Amino acid sequence: MKYYFGAPGTLILLDEADKEIKRVPLAPRNDALETAALTRDDVQTILNAFVIRAETPRIFFESGTSELKATIDGNAKLSCVAH
């Protein structure tokens, strides 16, 4: 886990045209990548983005936020590939 999640990264939010909306730093904590505390507006921006991407030196994860919402609701699981 530390190999993949032990380096800082970035959460990148994209719109329908793949234009970047926002970047949020990701920090390694307890074998996971976490953001700092998010405001309600930050969370809404994440959920309203068309695509969510997480990048570190060892992983690249991208998913539509509709899949993220389904996962939060317990109805789906996101796939992740290490490069």
Backbone as XML, in Angstrom:
<?xml version="1.0"?>
<chain id="A" units="angstrom">
  <residue number="1" name="MET">
    <atom name="N" x="0.820" y="-1.193" z="0.000"/>
    <atom name="CA" x="0.000" y="0.000" z="0.000"/>
    <atom name="C" x="0.867" y="1.262" z="0.000"/>
  </residue>
  <residue number="2" name="LYS">
    <atom name="N" x="1.937" y="1.253" z="0.807"/>
    <atom name="CA" x="2.782" y="2.446" z="0.858"/>
    <atom name="C" x="3.433" y="2.721" z="-0.483"/>
  </residue>
  <residue number="3" name="TYR">
    <atom name="N" x="3.739" y="1.689" z="-1.254"/>
    <atom name="CA" x="4.346" y="1.877" z="-2.566"/>
    <atom name="C" x="3.436" y="2.723" z="-3.449"/>
  </residue>
  <residue number="4" name="TYR">
    <atom name="N" x="2.141" y="2.424" z="-3.458"/>
    <atom name="CA" x="1.199" y="3.136" z="-4.322"/>
    <atom name="C" x="0.653" y="4.420" z="-3.703"/>
  </residue>
  <residue number="5" name="PHE">
    <atom name="N" x="0.420" y="4.407" z="-2.394"/>
    <atom name="CA" x="-0.246" y="5.538" z="-1.753"/>
    <atom name="C" x="0.670" y="6.327" z="-0.818"/>
  </residue>
  <residue number="6" name="GLY">
    <atom name="N" x="1.974" y="6.113" z="-0.903"/>
    <atom name="CA" x="2.904" y="6.760" z="0.011"/>
    <atom name="C" x="3.490" y="8.071" z="-0.481"/>
  </residue>
  <residue number="7" name="ALA">
    <atom name="N" x="3.036" y="8.553" z="-1.625"/>
    <atom name="CA" x="3.559" y="9.810" z="-2.164"/>
    <atom name="C" x="2.425" y="10.817" z="-2.330"/>
  </residue>
  <residue number="8" name="PRO">
    <atom name="N" x="2.714" y="12.080" z="-2.145"/>
    <atom name="CA" x="1.682" y="13.097" z="-2.348"/>
    <atom name="C" x="1.179" y="13.091" z="-3.789"/>
  </residue>
  <residue number="9" name="GLY">
    <atom name="N" x="-0.027" y="13.575" z="-3.968"/>
    <atom name="CA" x="-0.612" y="13.621" z="-5.298"/>
    <atom name="C" x="-1.573" y="14.780" z="-5.425"/>
  </residue>
  <residue number="10" name="THR">
    <atom name="N" x="-2.376" y="14.703" z="-6.471"/>
    <atom name="CA" x="-3.324" y="15.774" z="-6.756"/>
    <atom name="C" x="-4.650" y="15.183" z="-7.213"/>
  </residue>
  <residue number="11" name="LEU">
    <atom name="N" x="-5.737" y="15.736" z="-6.717"/>
    <atom name="CA" x="-7.079" y="15.431" z="-7.195"/>
    <atom name="C" x="-7.422" y="16.527" z="-8.198"/>
  </residue>
  <residue number="12" name="ILE">
    <atom name="N" x="-7.748" y="16.116" z="-9.426"/>
    <atom name="CA" x="-8.017" y="17.070" z="-10.494"/>
    <atom name="C" x="-9.462" y="16.893" z="-10.946"/>
  </residue>
  <residue number="13" name="LEU">
    <atom name="N" x="-10.196" y="17.983" z="-10.991"/>
    <atom name="CA" x="-11.595" y="17.955" z="-11.410"/>
    <atom name="C" x="-11.698" y="18.556" z="-12.800"/>
  </residue>
  <residue number="14" name="LEU">
    <atom name="N" x="-12.436" y="17.868" z="-13.696"/>
    <atom name="CA" x="-12.565" y="18.292" z="-15.083"/>
    <atom name="C" x="-14.027" y="18.456" z="-15.456"/>
  </residue>
  <residue number="15" name="ASP">
    <atom name="N" x="-14.291" y="19.369" z="-16.415"/>
    <atom name="CA" x="-15.650" y="19.516" z="-16.924"/>
    <atom name="C" x="-15.846" y="18.628" z="-18.159"/>
  </residue>
  <residue number="16" name="GLU">
    <atom name="N" x="-16.988" y="18.763" z="-18.835"/>
    <atom name="CA" x="-17.332" y="17.917" z="-19.982"/>
    <atom name="C" x="-16.341" y="18.059" z="-21.139"/>
  </residue>
  <residue number="17" name="ALA">
    <atom name="N" x="-15.672" y="19.187" z="-21.244"/>
    <atom name="CA" x="-14.717" y="19.431" z="-22.324"/>
    <atom name="C" x="-13.275" y="19.122" z="-21.884"/>
  </residue>
  <residue number="18" name="ASP">
    <atom name="N" x="-13.128" y="18.396" z="-20.799"/>
    <atom name="CA" x="-11.818" y="18.078" z="-20.221"/>
    <atom name="C" x="-11.042" y="19.325" z="-19.797"/>
  </residue>
  <residue number="19" name="LYS">
    <atom name="N" x="-11.746" y="20.398" z="-19.497"/>
    <atom name="CA" x="-11.116" y="21.609" z="-18.985"/>
    <atom name="C" x="-11.019" y="21.488" z="-17.469"/>
  </residue>
  <residue number="20" name="GLU">
    <atom name="N" x="-9.860" y="21.815" z="-16.947"/>
    <atom name="CA" x="-9.638" y="21.705" z="-15.512"/>
    <atom name="C" x="-10.471" y="22.731" z="-14.749"/>
  </residue>
  <residue number="21" name="ILE">
    <atom name="N" x="-11.192" y="22.248" z="-13.737"/>
    <atom name="CA" x="-12.013" y="23.111" z="-12.883"/>
    <atom name="C" x="-11.259" y="23.476" z="-11.606"/>
  </residue>
  <residue number="22" name="LYS">
    <atom name="N" x="-10.640" y="22.465" z="-11.000"/>
    <atom name="CA" x="-10.010" y="22.673" z="-9.696"/>
    <atom name="C" x="-8.987" y="21.586" z="-9.443"/>
  </residue>
  <residue number="23" name="ARG">
    <atom name="N" x="-7.984" y="21.922" z="-8.645"/>
    <atom name="CA" x="-6.987" y="20.953" z="-8.159"/>
    <atom name="C" x="-7.010" y="20.963" z="-6.633"/>
  </residue>
  <residue number="24" name="VAL">
    <atom name="N" x="-6.928" y="19.778" z="-6.048"/>
    <atom name="CA" x="-6.918" y="19.639" z="-4.598"/>
    <atom name="C" x="-5.732" y="18.736" z="-4.241"/>
  </residue>
  <residue number="25" name="PRO">
    <atom name="N" x="-4.833" y="19.189" z="-3.364"/>
    <atom name="CA" x="-3.698" y="18.347" z="-2.975"/>
    <atom name="C" x="-4.149" y="17.093" z="-2.234"/>
  </residue>
  <residue number="26" name="LEU">
    <atom name="N" x="-3.450" y="15.994" z="-2.493"/>
    <atom name="CA" x="-3.658" y="14.735" z="-1.790"/>
    <atom name="C" x="-2.395" y="14.414" z="-1.001"/>
  </residue>
  <residue number="27" name="ALA">
    <atom name="N" x="-2.553" y="14.017" z="0.250"/>
    <atom name="CA" x="-1.415" y="13.676" z="1.097"/>
    <atom name="C" x="-1.557" y="12.242" z="1.588"/>
  </residue>
  <residue number="28" name="PRO">
    <atom name="N" x="-0.434" y="11.517" z="1.676"/>
    <atom name="CA" x="-0.498" y="10.145" z="2.198"/>
    <atom name="C" x="-0.742" y="10.146" z="3.705"/>
  </residue>
  <residue number="29" name="ARG">
    <atom name="N" x="-1.731" y="9.345" z="4.116"/>
    <atom name="CA" x="-2.032" y="9.165" z="5.533"/>
    <atom name="C" x="-2.600" y="7.773" z="5.726"/>
  </residue>
  <residue number="30" name="ASN">
    <atom name="N" x="-2.011" y="7.013" z="6.625"/>
    <atom name="CA" x="-2.533" y="5.681" z="6.970"/>
    <atom name="C" x="-2.792" y="4.819" z="5.739"/>
  </residue>
  <residue number="31" name="ASP">
    <atom name="N" x="-1.787" y="4.688" z="4.866"/>
    <atom name="CA" x="-1.891" y="3.867" z="3.653"/>
    <atom name="C" x="-3.048" y="4.281" z="2.760"/>
  </residue>
  <residue number="32" name="ALA">
    <atom name="N" x="-3.334" y="5.565" z="2.703"/>
    <atom name="CA" x="-4.379" y="6.100" z="1.828"/>
    <atom name="C" x="-3.960" y="7.504" z="1.407"/>
  </residue>
  <residue number="33" name="LEU">
    <atom name="N" x="-4.653" y="8.022" z="0.424"/>
    <atom name="CA" x="-4.450" y="9.412" z="0.024"/>
    <atom name="C" x="-5.659" y="10.200" z="0.476"/>
  </residue>
  <residue number="34" name="GLU">
    <atom name="N" x="-5.421" y="11.313" z="1.158"/>
    <atom name="CA" x="-6.519" y="12.105" z="1.687"/>
    <atom name="C" x="-6.331" y="13.572" z="1.342"/>
  </residue>
  <residue number="35" name="THR">
    <atom name="N" x="-7.441" y="14.276" z="1.241"/>
    <atom name="CA" x="-7.400" y="15.727" z="1.094"/>
    <atom name="C" x="-7.355" y="16.343" z="2.479"/>
  </residue>
  <residue number="36" name="ALA">
    <atom name="N" x="-7.035" y="17.612" z="2.536"/>
    <atom name="CA" x="-7.203" y="18.355" z="3.784"/>
    <atom name="C" x="-8.714" y="18.524" z="3.980"/>
  </residue>
  <residue number="37" name="ALA">
    <atom name="N" x="-9.115" y="19.137" z="5.049"/>
    <atom name="CA" x="-10.545" y="19.353" z="5.303"/>
    <atom name="C" x="-11.172" y="20.087" z="4.120"/>
  </residue>
  <residue number="38" name="LEU">
    <atom name="N" x="-12.310" y="19.594" z="3.670"/>
    <atom name="CA" x="-13.022" y="20.186" z="2.535"/>
    <atom name="C" x="-14.230" y="20.980" z="3.022"/>
  </residue>
  <residue number="39" name="THR">
    <atom name="N" x="-14.471" y="22.093" z="2.383"/>
    <atom name="CA" x="-15.672" y="22.866" z="2.694"/>
    <atom name="C" x="-16.859" y="22.227" z="1.967"/>
  </residue>
  <residue number="40" name="ARG">
    <atom name="N" x="-18.036" y="22.649" z="2.318"/>
    <atom name="CA" x="-19.244" y="22.179" z="1.631"/>
    <atom name="C" x="-19.164" y="22.516" z="0.135"/>
  </residue>
  <residue number="41" name="ASP">
    <atom name="N" x="-18.646" y="23.706" z="-0.182"/>
    <atom name="CA" x="-18.484" y="24.109" z="-1.590"/>
    <atom name="C" x="-17.489" y="23.213" z="-2.312"/>
  </residue>
  <residue number="42" name="ASP">
    <atom name="N" x="-16.395" y="22.836" z="-1.624"/>
    <atom name="CA" x="-15.416" y="21.918" z="-2.226"/>
    <atom name="C" x="-16.076" y="20.591" z="-2.587"/>
  </residue>
  <residue number="43" name="VAL">
    <atom name="N" x="-16.834" y="20.039" z="-1.653"/>
    <atom name="CA" x="-17.511" y="18.764" z="-1.889"/>
    <atom name="C" x="-18.497" y="18.891" z="-3.044"/>
  </residue>
  <residue number="44" name="GLN">
    <atom name="N" x="-19.249" y="19.974" z="-3.081"/>
    <atom name="CA" x="-20.212" y="20.178" z="-4.165"/>
    <atom name="C" x="-19.497" y="20.303" z="-5.511"/>
  </residue>
  <residue number="45" name="THR">
    <atom name="N" x="-18.360" y="20.982" z="-5.529"/>
    <atom name="CA" x="-17.578" y="21.096" z="-6.761"/>
    <atom name="C" x="-17.098" y="19.729" z="-7.221"/>
  </residue>
  <residue number="46" name="ILE">
    <atom name="N" x="-16.649" y="18.903" z="-6.296"/>
    <atom name="CA" x="-16.205" y="17.540" z="-6.635"/>
    <atom name="C" x="-17.361" y="16.740" z="-7.223"/>
  </residue>
  <residue number="47" name="LEU">
    <atom name="N" x="-18.508" y="16.785" z="-6.578"/>
    <atom name="CA" x="-19.655" y="16.002" z="-7.047"/>
    <atom name="C" x="-20.239" y="16.544" z="-8.349"/>
  </residue>
  <residue number="48" name="ASN">
    <atom name="N" x="-20.053" y="17.831" z="-8.627"/>
    <atom name="CA" x="-20.569" y="18.416" z="-9.858"/>
    <atom name="C" x="-19.607" y="18.304" z="-11.035"/>
  </residue>
  <residue number="49" name="ALA">
    <atom name="N" x="-18.365" y="17.933" z="-10.777"/>
    <atom name="CA" x="-17.398" y="17.781" z="-11.864"/>
    <atom name="C" x="-17.833" y="16.625" z="-12.770"/>
  </residue>
  <residue number="50" name="PHE">
    <atom name="N" x="-17.458" y="16.694" z="-14.019"/>
    <atom name="CA" x="-17.795" y="15.631" z="-14.971"/>
    <atom name="C" x="-16.857" y="14.438" z="-14.794"/>
  </residue>
  <residue number="51" name="VAL">
    <atom name="N" x="-15.575" y="14.739" z="-14.548"/>
    <atom name="CA" x="-14.556" y="13.701" z="-14.363"/>
    <atom name="C" x="-13.731" y="14.047" z="-13.141"/>
  </residue>
  <residue number="52" name="ILE">
    <atom name="N" x="-13.376" y="13.009" z="-12.386"/>
    <atom name="CA" x="-12.487" y="13.168" z="-11.247"/>
    <atom name="C" x="-11.240" y="12.331" z="-11.532"/>
  </residue>
  <residue number="53" name="ARG">
    <atom name="N" x="-10.086" y="12.936" z="-11.287"/>
    <atom name="CA" x="-8.818" y="12.254" z="-11.568"/>
    <atom name="C" x="-7.916" y="12.409" z="-10.352"/>
  </residue>
  <residue number="54" name="ALA">
    <atom name="N" x="-7.235" y="11.334" z="-9.993"/>
    <atom name="CA" x="-6.225" y="11.388" z="-8.930"/>
    <atom name="C" x="-4.907" y="10.929" z="-9.537"/>
  </residue>
  <residue number="55" name="GLU">
    <atom name="N" x="-3.873" y="11.705" z="-9.302"/>
    <atom name="CA" x="-2.555" y="11.391" z="-9.849"/>
    <atom name="C" x="-1.506" y="11.461" z="-8.747"/>
  </residue>
  <residue number="56" name="THR">
    <atom name="N" x="-0.620" y="10.481" z="-8.742"/>
    <atom name="CA" x="0.585" y="10.487" z="-7.921"/>
    <atom name="C" x="1.705" y="10.000" z="-8.844"/>
  </residue>
  <residue number="57" name="PRO">
    <atom name="N" x="2.946" y="9.961" z="-8.361"/>
    <atom name="CA" x="4.006" y="9.424" z="-9.211"/>
    <atom name="C" x="3.772" y="7.962" z="-9.611"/>
  </residue>
  <residue number="58" name="ARG">
    <atom name="N" x="2.936" y="7.235" z="-8.860"/>
    <atom name="CA" x="2.754" y="5.805" z="-9.146"/>
    <atom name="C" x="1.349" y="5.400" z="-9.576"/>
  </residue>
  <residue number="59" name="ILE">
    <atom name="N" x="0.349" y="6.243" z="-9.402"/>
    <atom name="CA" x="-1.006" y="5.870" z="-9.824"/>
    <atom name="C" x="-1.655" y="6.978" z="-10.639"/>
  </residue>
  <residue number="60" name="PHE">
    <atom name="N" x="-2.580" y="6.538" z="-11.479"/>
    <atom name="CA" x="-3.426" y="7.458" z="-12.244"/>
    <atom name="C" x="-4.811" y="6.843" z="-12.184"/>
  </residue>
  <residue number="61" name="PHE">
    <atom name="N" x="-5.737" y="7.574" z="-11.606"/>
    <atom name="CA" x="-7.107" y="7.105" z="-11.461"/>
    <atom name="C" x="-8.020" y="8.140" z="-12.082"/>
  </residue>
  <residue number="62" name="GLU">
    <atom name="N" x="-8.942" y="7.692" z="-12.928"/>
    <atom name="CA" x="-9.905" y="8.621" z="-13.511"/>
    <atom name="C" x="-11.256" y="7.941" z="-13.588"/>
  </residue>
  <residue number="63" name="SER">
    <atom name="N" x="-12.289" y="8.688" z="-13.237"/>
    <atom name="CA" x="-13.641" y="8.148" z="-13.262"/>
    <atom name="C" x="-14.638" y="9.284" z="-13.449"/>
  </residue>
  <residue number="64" name="GLY">
    <atom name="N" x="-15.748" y="8.962" z="-14.054"/>
    <atom name="CA" x="-16.846" y="9.923" z="-14.112"/>
    <atom name="C" x="-17.426" y="10.082" z="-12.724"/>
  </residue>
  <residue number="65" name="THR">
    <atom name="N" x="-17.882" y="11.259" z="-12.387"/>
    <atom name="CA" x="-18.406" y="11.451" z="-11.035"/>
    <atom name="C" x="-19.740" y="10.738" z="-10.835"/>
  </residue>
  <residue number="66" name="SER">
    <atom name="N" x="-20.419" y="10.343" z="-11.906"/>
    <atom name="CA" x="-21.639" y="9.555" z="-11.726"/>
    <atom name="C" x="-21.292" y="8.216" z="-11.079"/>
  </residue>
  <residue number="67" name="GLU">
    <atom name="N" x="-20.138" y="7.638" z="-11.440"/>
    <atom name="CA" x="-19.686" y="6.399" z="-10.805"/>
    <atom name="C" x="-19.300" y="6.642" z="-9.353"/>
  </residue>
  <residue number="68" name="LEU">
    <atom name="N" x="-18.697" y="7.806" z="-9.087"/>
    <atom name="CA" x="-18.332" y="8.150" z="-7.716"/>
    <atom name="C" x="-19.573" y="8.257" z="-6.843"/>
  </residue>
  <residue number="69" name="LYS">
    <atom name="N" x="-20.615" y="8.925" z="-7.341"/>
    <atom name="CA" x="-21.855" y="9.067" z="-6.577"/>
    <atom name="C" x="-22.481" y="7.705" z="-6.298"/>
  </residue>
  <residue number="70" name="ALA">
    <atom name="N" x="-22.455" y="6.804" z="-7.289"/>
    <atom name="CA" x="-23.008" y="5.462" z="-7.086"/>
    <atom name="C" x="-22.206" y="4.709" z="-6.032"/>
  </residue>
  <residue number="71" name="THR">
    <atom name="N" x="-20.889" y="4.893" z="-6.026"/>
    <atom name="CA" x="-20.053" y="4.226" z="-5.030"/>
    <atom name="C" x="-20.347" y="4.765" z="-3.636"/>
  </residue>
  <residue number="72" name="ILE">
    <atom name="N" x="-20.497" y="6.075" z="-3.515"/>
    <atom name="CA" x="-20.830" y="6.681" z="-2.217"/>
    <atom name="C" x="-22.156" y="6.128" z="-1.706"/>
  </residue>
  <residue number="73" name="ASP">
    <atom name="N" x="-23.103" y="5.927" z="-2.615"/>
    <atom name="CA" x="-24.411" y="5.387" z="-2.240"/>
    <atom name="C" x="-24.376" y="3.874" z="-2.007"/>
  </residue>
  <residue number="74" name="GLY">
    <atom name="N" x="-23.219" y="3.232" z="-2.248"/>
    <atom name="CA" x="-23.082" y="1.799" z="-2.028"/>
    <atom name="C" x="-23.590" y="0.946" z="-3.174"/>
  </residue>
  <residue number="75" name="ASN">
    <atom name="N" x="-23.738" y="1.534" z="-4.370"/>
    <atom name="CA" x="-24.292" y="0.789" z="-5.501"/>
    <atom name="C" x="-23.280" y="0.359" z="-6.544"/>
  </residue>
  <residue number="76" name="ALA">
    <atom name="N" x="-22.026" y="0.714" z="-6.391"/>
    <atom name="CA" x="-21.026" y="0.349" z="-7.392"/>
    <atom name="C" x="-19.647" y="0.394" z="-6.761"/>
  </residue>
  <residue number="77" name="LYS">
    <atom name="N" x="-18.681" y="-0.167" z="-7.479"/>
    <atom name="CA" x="-17.305" y="-0.105" z="-7.040"/>
    <atom name="C" x="-16.483" y="0.470" z="-8.176"/>
  </residue>
  <residue number="78" name="LEU">
    <atom name="N" x="-15.583" y="1.392" z="-7.833"/>
    <atom name="CA" x="-14.733" y="1.997" z="-8.838"/>
    <atom name="C" x="-13.530" y="1.101" z="-9.104"/>
  </residue>
  <residue number="79" name="SER">
    <atom name="N" x="-13.113" y="1.052" z="-10.350"/>
    <atom name="CA" x="-11.901" y="0.311" z="-10.681"/>
    <atom name="C" x="-10.735" y="1.276" z="-10.672"/>
  </residue>
  <residue number="80" name="CYS">
    <atom name="N" x="-9.560" y="0.770" z="-10.361"/>
    <atom name="CA" x="-8.359" y="1.587" z="-10.303"/>
    <atom name="C" x="-7.214" y="0.780" z="-10.893"/>
  </residue>
  <residue number="81" name="VAL">
    <atom name="N" x="-6.388" y="1.412" z="-11.710"/>
    <atom name="CA" x="-5.282" y="0.725" z="-12.347"/>
    <atom name="C" x="-3.985" y="1.415" z="-11.953"/>
  </residue>
  <residue number="82" name="ALA">
    <atom name="N" x="-2.981" y="0.645" z="-11.581"/>
    <atom name="CA" x="-1.664" y="1.194" z="-11.283"/>
    <atom name="C" x="-0.829" y="1.158" z="-12.555"/>
  </residue>
  <residue number="83" name="HIS">
    <atom name="N" x="-0.056" y="2.211" z="-12.785"/>
    <atom name="CA" x="0.819" y="2.282" z="-13.955"/>
    <atom name="C" x="2.253" y="2.277" z="-13.527"/>
  </residue>
</chain>
